[in-house]
Amino acid sequence: MAINGKGRPTKEQAAQAALVNEWLGHIANYDRAFKAWESRCDKIIKRYRDDDRDVGSRDTAAKFNVLWANVQTLVPATYSRVPHPDVSRRFKDTDSTARVGAMIIERALDFEVQHYSDYRDAMSSCVLDRFLGGRGTAWARYEPHVRALSGEPVDGEQVTEDAEEPREELDYECAPVDYVHWKDFGHTLARKWDEVRGVWRKVYMTKSALESRFGEEKAKTIPLDAKPEETQRHETSGDGEALYRACIYEIWDKETGKAYWLSKSLKQMVDEKDDPLGLEDFFPCPKPLFASLTNESLIPIPDFVLYQDQARQLDTLADRLDGLITALQVKGVYDASIPELGRIFTEGINGQLIPVKNWQAFAEKNGLEGAIDLVDLKNIYEALSACYEAIQQCLKIIYDITGLADIVRGQSEAQETATAQQIKGQYASLRLNNMKQDVARLATELFQLKAQIYCAKFSPDTLIKMAGVTELSPEDQQLVPKAMEMLLGERAMNPDSKESPNPLRIFRIEVNSDTMVQIDEDTDKQRKMEFLQALGMFFD
């Protein structure tokens, strides 16, 4: 560390060291507070994957993986289709320019969601994390791609005197959404999400990625401190160093309005920027998709914890059931003086008799009744029936806890009326609707982040191409310049300008939760038919 003439660090260096220590403290506090939760999540995921019974494992007991069954039911019940963004004017007036602007944003969002897979993958991973560990997190960012120019400069193009500086131009832009693993996300400790001061994520970077992001000189000082097992990679080829990564903490501090990049091993900030994206709520990530929370902590309670005792009972019953099924087979003893009896259940088939050499002696011993004694299977059968009944009762308790009623799982009783099934379905959907709305909230906030990045960072040409304005009607195409000025502000005429309006103040960007699930297609078709019939009667 460079020091001043008196042998002490400068004020800037002292402030930088204090900043690093402050965030190292926040990270340490988070790690301590969430250590038990992360350990619990590891066990839940192992249970979901049934890792305890891998090849060579000593655990040979039969199990009932009710966790997998419930998650596989709840995930498609809350998210099974890519959402469609609905962008409309915040105030329902007759402003045609605002209508065209809303259309441009909506078409641009739809283009990125359909053209790239990052949004779909992030949403699927977040929903799965929510039903396993209890928290799903995604992260939006701006990603420009440039390409090098070759050949002589064209007429009118200004060229600097530095001949070694490469000539580049913008190729294309995108606003990808990254899924953040639950182990790689963190935030300052708080009771509610609105009280969170800063968020961070771990980014694992290769040596070449460090050079590209921070420069060659600084990249040489950053240690590759993330082992392959920490990043869940299992490569078996290549040199040892190539398998390691540098763990960089990307920190966004709402109070200072800055983003920092911290190397924990180096204990230095390798980079910092003033509000890189200019978002309304500053954070590049929406509020995570949480499971159960209390008002005292943001440590989520995984759903499986609420019925883990019943799941353990199911495992015990499944193991008992496996033993009873194994024991439910014909076993017994026979008179060794009549060896032919041992062939009855191995060679005898329908209509085929087994000859006995000394029939007279065999008959005097009361035939088969006197020579063979079989194990009574009645007690085993009754225990087996009781075990099946106990499993059903245990499952019922789990469904009551989780809200997975039989009608949600597509099961019903024949004697139930349609009204009874409808009532059960309405009550069963109370908690399910809350889950669907939470997923829709995450999808909506991710769309809102992308829309803000469009207006703050994208060039007008990129946004026009993404929206496909050439396919609009001639009347709407005439309104595109004014709509772009409304969306981009000064950047519509000067792309280098930093000023841009907030689209969330002009437009309402929403996602309907019903557009992301597809449970009852017949009901949807029936509603459409009823609408068309009512419309036809109106016109008649």
C-alpha positions as CSV (number, residue, x, y, z in Angstrom):
1,M,0.0,0.0,0.0
2,A,1.4,3.4,-1.0
3,I,1.8,5.8,2.0
4,N,2.3,9.4,2.4
5,G,5.5,11.1,3.4
6,K,4.8,10.5,7.1
7,G,4.6,6.8,6.7
8,R,0.8,6.7,7.1
9,P,-1.9,5.8,4.5
10,T,-3.5,8.7,2.8
11,K,-7.1,9.7,3.5
12,E,-8.3,8.0,0.4
13,Q,-6.5,4.8,1.2
14,A,-7.9,4.8,4.8
15,A,-11.4,5.4,3.5
16,Q,-11.0,2.6,1.0
17,A,-9.8,0.2,3.7
18,A,-12.7,1.2,5.9
19,L,-15.1,0.6,3.1
20,V,-13.6,-2.9,2.5
21,N,-13.8,-3.8,6.2
22,E,-17.4,-2.6,6.3
23,W,-18.5,-4.8,3.5
24,L,-16.5,-7.8,4.7
25,G,-18.3,-7.3,8.0
26,H,-21.7,-7.3,6.2
27,I,-20.8,-10.5,4.4
28,A,-19.5,-12.2,7.6
29,N,-22.8,-11.2,9.4
30,Y,-24.8,-12.6,6.6
31,D,-22.8,-15.9,6.5
32,R,-23.3,-16.4,10.3
33,A,-27.0,-15.6,10.2
34,F,-27.8,-17.8,7.2
35,K,-25.4,-20.7,8.0
36,A,-28.1,-22.9,9.5
37,W,-30.5,-22.1,6.6
38,E,-27.9,-23.1,4.0
39,S,-27.1,-26.3,5.9
40,R,-30.8,-27.1,5.9
41,C,-31.1,-26.3,2.2
42,D,-28.3,-28.7,1.4
43,K,-30.1,-31.5,3.3
44,I,-33.4,-30.7,1.5
45,I,-31.8,-30.8,-1.9
46,K,-30.1,-34.1,-1.1
47,R,-33.5,-35.4,-0.1
48,Y,-35.1,-34.2,-3.3
49,R,-32.4,-35.8,-5.4
50,D,-32.3,-38.9,-3.2
51,D,-28.5,-38.6,-3.1
52,D,-28.4,-40.8,0.1
53,R,-29.0,-43.9,-2.0
54,D,-26.3,-43.4,-4.6
55,V,-24.4,-46.4,-5.9
56,G,-22.3,-47.9,-3.2
57,S,-24.3,-46.2,-0.4
58,R,-25.0,-48.1,2.8
59,D,-28.5,-46.7,3.0
60,T,-30.6,-49.5,1.5
61,A,-33.9,-48.6,3.3
62,A,-36.9,-48.0,1.1
63,K,-38.2,-44.4,1.1
64,F,-41.2,-42.4,0.0
65,N,-40.0,-39.2,-1.8
66,V,-43.0,-37.0,-1.0
67,L,-40.8,-33.9,-1.4
68,W,-40.2,-34.7,-5.0
69,A,-43.9,-35.4,-5.6
70,N,-45.0,-32.1,-4.0
71,V,-42.4,-30.0,-5.8
72,Q,-43.3,-31.6,-9.1
73,T,-46.9,-30.7,-8.5
74,L,-46.4,-27.1,-7.2
75,V,-43.8,-25.9,-9.8
76,P,-46.1,-26.4,-12.9
77,A,-49.1,-25.2,-10.9
78,T,-47.4,-21.8,-10.4
79,Y,-45.2,-21.5,-13.5
80,S,-45.4,-23.7,-16.6
81,R,-45.4,-21.1,-19.4
82,V,-43.3,-18.1,-20.4
83,P,-45.1,-15.0,-19.3
84,H,-46.2,-12.4,-21.8
85,P,-45.5,-8.8,-20.8
86,D,-48.5,-6.4,-20.8
87,V,-47.4,-2.8,-21.2
88,S,-50.1,-0.1,-21.1
89,R,-50.3,3.6,-20.4
90,R,-50.5,4.4,-16.7
91,F,-53.3,6.8,-17.3
92,K,-56.0,5.7,-19.8
93,D,-56.0,8.8,-22.0
94,T,-56.1,9.2,-25.7
95,D,-52.4,9.9,-26.2
96,S,-51.5,8.0,-29.3
97,T,-47.8,8.7,-28.8
98,A,-47.8,7.0,-25.4
99,R,-49.7,4.1,-26.9
100,V,-47.0,3.6,-29.6
101,G,-44.3,3.9,-26.8
102,A,-46.0,1.2,-24.8
103,M,-46.2,-0.9,-27.9
104,I,-42.4,-0.5,-28.5
105,I,-41.5,-1.5,-25.0
106,E,-43.9,-4.5,-25.0
107,R,-42.6,-5.8,-28.4
108,A,-39.0,-5.3,-27.3
109,L,-39.6,-7.3,-24.1
110,D,-41.4,-10.0,-26.0
111,F,-38.6,-10.2,-28.5
112,E,-35.9,-10.8,-25.9
113,V,-38.0,-13.3,-24.0
114,Q,-38.7,-15.3,-27.1
115,H,-35.3,-14.9,-28.7
116,Y,-33.1,-15.6,-25.7
117,S,-33.5,-18.3,-23.1
118,D,-32.0,-16.5,-20.1
119,Y,-35.3,-15.1,-18.8
120,R,-37.1,-18.5,-19.1
121,D,-34.2,-20.4,-17.5
122,A,-33.9,-17.8,-14.7
123,M,-37.7,-18.0,-13.9
124,S,-37.7,-21.8,-13.9
125,S,-34.7,-22.0,-11.6
126,C,-36.1,-19.3,-9.2
127,V,-39.4,-21.1,-8.9
128,L,-37.7,-24.4,-8.2
129,D,-35.5,-22.8,-5.5
130,R,-38.5,-21.3,-3.9
131,F,-40.1,-24.7,-3.4
132,L,-36.9,-26.3,-2.2
133,G,-34.8,-24.0,-0.2
134,G,-37.4,-21.2,0.1
135,R,-35.7,-18.4,-1.9
136,G,-35.2,-17.8,-5.6
137,T,-33.2,-14.9,-6.9
138,A,-32.5,-13.4,-10.4
139,W,-30.2,-10.5,-11.5
140,A,-30.7,-8.1,-14.5
141,R,-27.7,-6.5,-16.2
142,Y,-26.8,-4.6,-19.4
143,E,-24.6,-6.3,-21.9
144,P,-23.3,-4.4,-24.9
145,H,-21.4,-6.3,-27.6
146,V,-18.9,-4.5,-29.8
147,R,-17.1,-5.7,-32.9
148,A,-13.8,-4.5,-34.3
149,L,-13.7,-2.5,-37.5
150,S,-11.3,-3.5,-40.3
151,G,-10.1,-1.6,-43.3
152,E,-9.6,2.1,-43.9
153,P,-11.9,4.6,-42.2
154,V,-14.8,5.9,-44.3
155,D,-15.1,9.5,-45.4
156,G,-16.1,11.8,-42.5
157,E,-15.0,9.4,-39.8
158,Q,-12.8,10.9,-37.1
159,V,-9.7,8.8,-36.2
160,T,-7.5,9.4,-33.2
161,E,-3.8,9.8,-33.5
162,D,-3.2,6.6,-31.4
163,A,-2.7,4.0,-34.1
164,E,-2.7,1.2,-31.6
165,E,-6.2,1.9,-30.3
166,P,-8.6,-0.6,-32.0
167,R,-11.5,0.8,-34.0
168,E,-14.8,-0.7,-32.7
169,E,-18.5,-0.2,-33.1
170,L,-21.6,-1.4,-31.3
171,D,-22.8,-4.7,-32.7
172,Y,-25.9,-5.4,-30.6
173,E,-27.2,-4.9,-27.0
174,C,-29.2,-7.1,-24.7
175,A,-30.4,-7.0,-21.1
176,P,-30.0,-10.6,-19.9
177,V,-31.4,-11.9,-16.7
178,D,-29.1,-14.2,-14.7
179,Y,-30.2,-16.8,-12.3
180,V,-28.3,-16.4,-9.0
181,H,-27.8,-19.6,-7.0
182,W,-29.1,-19.4,-3.4
183,K,-25.5,-19.9,-2.1
184,D,-24.2,-17.0,-4.2
185,F,-26.6,-14.3,-3.2
186,G,-26.5,-12.1,0.0
187,H,-27.8,-8.9,1.5
188,T,-27.4,-6.8,4.5
189,L,-29.3,-8.1,7.5
190,A,-32.8,-6.7,7.9
191,R,-36.3,-7.6,9.0
192,K,-38.1,-6.6,5.8
193,W,-36.8,-6.4,2.2
194,D,-37.5,-2.6,2.2
195,E,-34.9,-2.2,5.0
196,V,-32.1,-3.9,3.0
197,R,-29.3,-1.5,2.3
198,G,-27.1,-3.5,0.0
199,V,-27.2,-6.7,-2.0
200,W,-24.4,-8.8,-3.6
201,R,-23.8,-11.9,-5.6
202,K,-20.7,-14.1,-6.1
203,V,-19.4,-14.1,-9.7
204,Y,-16.9,-16.8,-10.5
205,M,-14.5,-15.5,-13.2
206,T,-11.7,-17.2,-15.1
207,K,-8.3,-15.6,-15.6
208,S,-9.2,-14.4,-19.1
209,A,-12.5,-13.0,-17.8
210,L,-10.7,-11.0,-15.1
211,E,-8.3,-9.5,-17.7
212,S,-11.3,-8.6,-19.9
213,R,-13.2,-7.0,-17.1
214,F,-10.6,-5.4,-14.9
215,G,-7.5,-5.2,-17.2
216,E,-4.4,-7.3,-17.3
217,E,-2.4,-5.5,-14.6
218,K,-5.2,-5.7,-12.0
219,A,-6.1,-9.2,-13.0
220,K,-2.6,-10.4,-12.1
221,T,-3.2,-9.4,-8.5
222,I,-6.6,-11.1,-8.1
223,P,-6.2,-14.7,-6.7
224,L,-8.1,-17.7,-8.2
225,D,-9.6,-18.5,-4.8
226,A,-12.7,-20.6,-5.8
227,K,-12.1,-24.3,-6.0
228,P,-14.0,-26.5,-8.5
229,E,-16.1,-28.1,-5.8
230,E,-17.2,-24.6,-4.6
231,T,-18.6,-23.8,-8.1
232,Q,-20.1,-27.3,-8.4
233,R,-17.9,-28.2,-11.4
234,H,-16.4,-31.6,-11.8
235,E,-14.1,-31.4,-14.8
236,T,-11.4,-34.1,-14.9
237,S,-9.2,-32.8,-17.7
238,G,-7.0,-29.8,-18.1
239,D,-4.3,-28.3,-15.8
240,G,-5.1,-27.6,-12.2
241,E,-5.1,-23.9,-12.4
242,A,-7.7,-23.9,-15.3
243,L,-10.2,-25.5,-13.0
244,Y,-10.1,-22.7,-10.4
245,R,-12.0,-19.4,-10.5
246,A,-11.8,-16.0,-8.9
247,C,-14.7,-15.3,-6.6
248,I,-15.7,-11.7,-7.0
249,Y,-18.4,-10.1,-4.9
250,E,-20.6,-7.7,-6.9
251,I,-22.0,-5.4,-4.3
252,W,-24.7,-2.7,-4.8
253,D,-25.0,-0.2,-2.0
254,K,-28.2,1.8,-2.1
255,E,-27.1,4.3,0.5
256,T,-24.0,5.5,-1.5
257,G,-25.6,4.8,-4.9
258,K,-22.5,2.8,-6.0
259,A,-21.6,-0.7,-7.1
260,Y,-18.4,-2.3,-5.9
261,W,-16.5,-5.4,-7.0
262,L,-14.7,-6.9,-4.0
263,S,-12.1,-9.7,-3.9
264,K,-12.5,-11.2,-0.4
265,S,-9.1,-13.0,-0.5
266,L,-7.4,-9.9,-1.7
267,K,-9.4,-7.7,0.7
268,Q,-9.6,-4.9,-1.9
269,M,-12.2,-3.3,-4.1
270,V,-11.1,-4.1,-7.6
271,D,-13.6,-1.7,-9.1
272,E,-16.4,0.7,-8.3
273,K,-19.0,2.6,-10.3
274,D,-21.6,5.3,-9.7
275,D,-25.1,3.8,-10.2
276,P,-24.3,1.8,-13.3
277,L,-27.9,1.2,-14.5
278,G,-29.8,4.2,-13.1
279,L,-32.7,2.0,-11.9
280,E,-35.6,3.4,-9.9
281,D,-35.0,1.2,-6.9
282,F,-31.2,1.0,-7.6
283,F,-30.9,-2.8,-7.0
284,P,-30.4,-4.8,-10.2
285,C,-32.4,-7.7,-8.6
286,P,-36.0,-7.8,-7.7
287,K,-37.2,-8.9,-4.3
288,P,-36.4,-12.6,-4.1
289,L,-39.1,-15.2,-4.5
290,F,-39.6,-16.2,-0.8
291,A,-41.3,-19.1,0.8
292,S,-42.7,-18.5,4.4
293,L,-41.3,-15.5,6.2
294,T,-41.9,-13.7,9.5
295,N,-41.8,-10.0,10.2
296,E,-38.6,-10.5,12.2
297,S,-36.2,-11.9,9.6
298,L,-35.6,-12.5,5.9
299,I,-34.4,-16.0,6.5
300,P,-36.9,-18.1,4.7
301,I,-38.6,-21.2,6.1
302,P,-38.6,-24.0,3.4
303,D,-41.9,-25.7,2.9
304,F,-40.4,-29.1,3.6
305,V,-39.5,-28.1,7.1
306,L,-43.2,-27.8,7.9
307,Y,-44.0,-31.4,7.1
308,Q,-40.6,-33.1,7.6
309,D,-41.8,-35.2,10.6
310,Q,-44.6,-36.6,8.5
311,A,-42.2,-37.2,5.6
312,R,-39.9,-39.1,8.0
313,Q,-43.0,-41.2,9.1
314,L,-43.6,-41.9,5.4
315,D,-40.1,-43.2,5.0
316,T,-40.5,-45.5,8.0
317,L,-43.8,-46.8,6.6
318,A,-42.3,-47.3,3.1
319,D,-39.5,-49.3,4.6
320,R,-41.9,-51.4,6.7
321,L,-44.0,-51.9,3.5
322,D,-41.0,-53.1,1.6
323,G,-40.2,-55.6,4.3
324,L,-43.8,-56.9,4.4
325,I,-44.0,-57.3,0.6
326,T,-40.7,-59.2,0.7
327,A,-42.1,-61.5,3.4
328,L,-45.4,-62.0,1.6
329,Q,-44.4,-65.2,-0.2
330,V,-45.1,-68.9,0.2
331,K,-42.8,-70.5,2.7
332,G,-43.0,-73.7,4.8
333,V,-41.6,-77.1,5.6
334,Y,-42.3,-80.7,4.4
335,D,-41.5,-84.3,5.4
336,A,-38.0,-85.1,4.2
337,S,-39.0,-88.7,3.7
338,I,-41.1,-87.6,0.8
339,P,-38.6,-85.6,-1.3
340,E,-41.2,-85.2,-4.1
341,L,-43.0,-82.6,-2.1
342,G,-40.2,-80.1,-2.6
343,R,-41.0,-80.0,-6.3
344,I,-44.6,-78.9,-6.0
345,F,-44.0,-75.2,-6.2
346,T,-41.1,-75.3,-8.6
347,E,-42.1,-77.9,-11.2
348,G,-45.8,-78.3,-10.9
349,I,-47.9,-76.3,-13.3
350,N,-51.6,-76.1,-13.9
351,G,-53.0,-79.7,-14.3
352,Q,-49.6,-81.4,-13.8
353,L,-49.3,-83.9,-10.9
354,I,-46.2,-84.9,-9.0
355,P,-45.8,-88.7,-8.6
356,V,-45.1,-90.1,-5.1
357,K,-43.3,-93.4,-4.8
358,N,-44.8,-94.8,-1.5
359,W,-48.3,-93.6,-1.8
360,Q,-49.6,-96.0,0.9
361,A,-47.4,-94.5,3.5
362,F,-48.1,-91.0,2.3
363,A,-51.8,-91.5,2.6
364,E,-51.5,-92.9,6.1
365,K,-49.8,-89.6,7.2
366,N,-52.9,-87.7,6.1
367,G,-51.5,-86.8,2.6
368,L,-50.4,-83.1,2.0
369,E,-52.0,-81.8,5.2
370,G,-49.8,-84.1,7.3
371,A,-46.6,-83.8,5.2
372,I,-46.5,-80.0,4.5
373,D,-46.9,-77.0,6.8
374,L,-47.0,-73.5,5.3
375,V,-46.5,-70.1,6.9
376,D,-49.8,-68.4,7.5
377,L,-49.8,-65.2,5.4
378,K,-53.0,-63.8,6.9
379,N,-51.1,-61.8,9.6
380,I,-48.7,-60.4,7.0
381,Y,-51.5,-59.4,4.7
382,E,-53.3,-57.6,7.5
383,A,-50.1,-55.8,8.5
384,L,-49.6,-54.9,4.9
385,S,-53.1,-53.5,4.6
386,A,-52.7,-51.5,7.8
387,C,-49.4,-50.1,6.5
388,Y,-51.1,-48.9,3.2
389,E,-53.8,-47.2,5.3
390,A,-51.3,-45.5,7.5
391,I,-49.5,-44.1,4.4
392,Q,-52.7,-42.7,3.1
393,Q,-53.5,-41.0,6.5
394,C,-49.9,-39.6,6.6
395,L,-50.3,-38.2,3.1
396,K,-53.6,-36.6,4.0
397,I,-51.9,-34.8,6.8
398,I,-49.1,-33.6,4.5
399,Y,-51.6,-32.4,1.9
400,D,-53.5,-30.5,4.7
401,I,-50.3,-28.8,5.8
402,T,-49.1,-27.9,2.3
403,G,-52.6,-27.0,0.9
404,L,-52.4,-29.7,-1.8
405,A,-56.0,-30.9,-1.7
406,D,-57.0,-33.9,-3.7
407,I,-58.8,-31.8,-6.3
408,V,-55.6,-29.9,-7.0
409,R,-53.8,-33.1,-7.7
410,G,-56.5,-34.3,-10.1
411,Q,-58.0,-36.8,-7.6
412,S,-61.7,-37.0,-6.6
413,E,-64.1,-39.5,-5.2
414,A,-66.9,-40.9,-7.4
415,Q,-69.7,-40.1,-4.9
416,E,-68.8,-36.4,-4.7
417,T,-71.0,-34.0,-6.6
418,A,-69.6,-31.4,-8.9
419,T,-70.5,-28.6,-6.5
420,A,-68.6,-30.3,-3.7
421,Q,-65.5,-30.7,-5.9
422,Q,-65.8,-27.0,-6.9
423,I,-65.9,-25.9,-3.3
424,K,-62.9,-28.0,-2.4
425,G,-61.0,-26.6,-5.4
426,Q,-61.8,-23.0,-4.4
427,Y,-60.5,-23.5,-0.8
428,A,-57.5,-25.5,-2.0
429,S,-56.6,-22.7,-4.4
430,L,-56.4,-20.0,-1.7
431,R,-52.7,-20.7,-0.9
432,L,-52.0,-21.7,-4.5
433,N,-53.2,-18.3,-5.7
434,N,-50.8,-16.6,-3.3
435,M,-47.9,-18.6,-4.7
436,K,-49.0,-17.8,-8.3
437,Q,-49.1,-14.1,-7.5
438,D,-45.6,-14.2,-5.9
439,V,-44.3,-15.8,-9.1
440,A,-46.1,-13.2,-11.2
441,R,-44.6,-10.4,-9.1
442,L,-41.1,-11.7,-9.8
443,A,-41.8,-12.0,-13.5
444,T,-43.3,-8.5,-13.5
445,E,-40.3,-6.9,-11.7
446,L,-37.8,-8.6,-14.0
447,F,-39.7,-7.1,-16.9
448,Q,-39.7,-3.7,-15.3
449,L,-35.9,-3.9,-14.8
450,K,-35.4,-4.8,-18.4
451,A,-37.6,-2.0,-19.6
452,Q,-35.6,0.5,-17.5
453,I,-32.3,-0.8,-18.9
454,Y,-33.8,-0.4,-22.4
455,C,-34.5,3.3,-21.8
456,A,-31.3,4.1,-19.9
457,K,-28.7,2.2,-22.0
458,F,-30.0,1.0,-25.4
459,S,-29.4,3.0,-28.5
460,P,-32.5,4.1,-30.4
461,D,-31.6,1.9,-33.4
462,T,-31.4,-1.2,-31.2
463,L,-34.8,-0.5,-29.6
464,I,-36.4,0.1,-32.9
465,K,-35.0,-3.1,-34.4
466,M,-36.1,-5.1,-31.4
467,A,-39.6,-3.7,-31.5
468,G,-39.9,-4.3,-35.3
469,V,-41.5,-0.9,-35.9
470,T,-41.5,-1.5,-39.6
471,E,-44.4,-3.9,-39.1
472,L,-46.6,-1.2,-37.5
473,S,-49.3,0.6,-39.4
474,P,-48.2,3.7,-41.4
475,E,-50.1,5.9,-38.9
476,D,-48.2,4.4,-35.9
477,Q,-44.9,4.6,-37.7
478,Q,-45.3,8.3,-38.0
479,L,-45.5,8.5,-34.2
480,V,-42.4,6.5,-33.6
481,P,-39.9,9.5,-33.4
482,K,-42.1,11.2,-30.7
483,A,-42.6,7.9,-28.9
484,M,-38.8,7.3,-28.8
485,E,-38.3,10.8,-27.5
486,M,-40.8,10.0,-24.7
487,L,-39.0,6.8,-23.9
488,L,-35.3,7.9,-24.2
489,G,-35.5,11.6,-23.6
490,E,-32.4,13.4,-24.9
491,R,-30.9,10.1,-25.8
492,A,-33.4,9.8,-28.7
493,M,-31.4,12.5,-30.5
494,N,-28.0,12.1,-28.7
495,P,-27.2,8.5,-27.7
496,D,-24.2,9.7,-25.6
497,S,-26.5,11.6,-23.3
498,K,-27.0,10.2,-19.8
499,E,-30.5,11.6,-19.3
500,S,-33.4,9.2,-19.8
501,P,-36.9,9.2,-18.3
502,N,-38.2,6.4,-16.1
503,P,-40.6,4.2,-18.2
504,L,-42.3,3.0,-15.0
505,R,-43.7,6.5,-14.4
506,I,-45.2,6.6,-17.9
507,F,-46.3,3.0,-18.4
508,R,-47.7,0.1,-16.3
509,I,-45.8,-3.2,-16.9
510,E,-47.6,-6.2,-15.6
511,V,-47.8,-10.0,-15.8
512,N,-51.0,-11.8,-15.2
513,S,-50.4,-14.9,-13.1
514,D,-53.0,-16.9,-15.0
515,T,-50.9,-16.6,-18.2
516,M,-48.0,-18.6,-16.6
517,V,-50.0,-21.7,-15.7
518,Q,-52.1,-24.1,-17.7
519,I,-54.1,-26.3,-15.4
520,D,-57.6,-26.5,-16.9
521,E,-57.7,-25.9,-20.7
522,D,-61.4,-27.0,-20.9
523,T,-62.4,-24.3,-18.4
524,D,-60.5,-21.7,-20.5
525,K,-62.2,-22.8,-23.7
526,Q,-65.6,-22.8,-22.0
527,R,-65.1,-19.2,-20.9
528,K,-64.1,-18.1,-24.4
529,M,-67.2,-19.8,-25.8
530,E,-69.4,-18.1,-23.3
531,F,-67.9,-14.7,-24.2
532,L,-68.4,-15.3,-27.9
533,Q,-72.0,-16.4,-27.3
534,A,-72.7,-13.3,-25.2
535,L,-71.1,-11.1,-27.8
536,G,-73.2,-12.6,-30.5
537,M,-76.4,-12.0,-28.6
538,F,-75.4,-8.4,-28.1
539,F,-75.0,-7.8,-31.8
540,D,-78.2,-9.6,-32.6
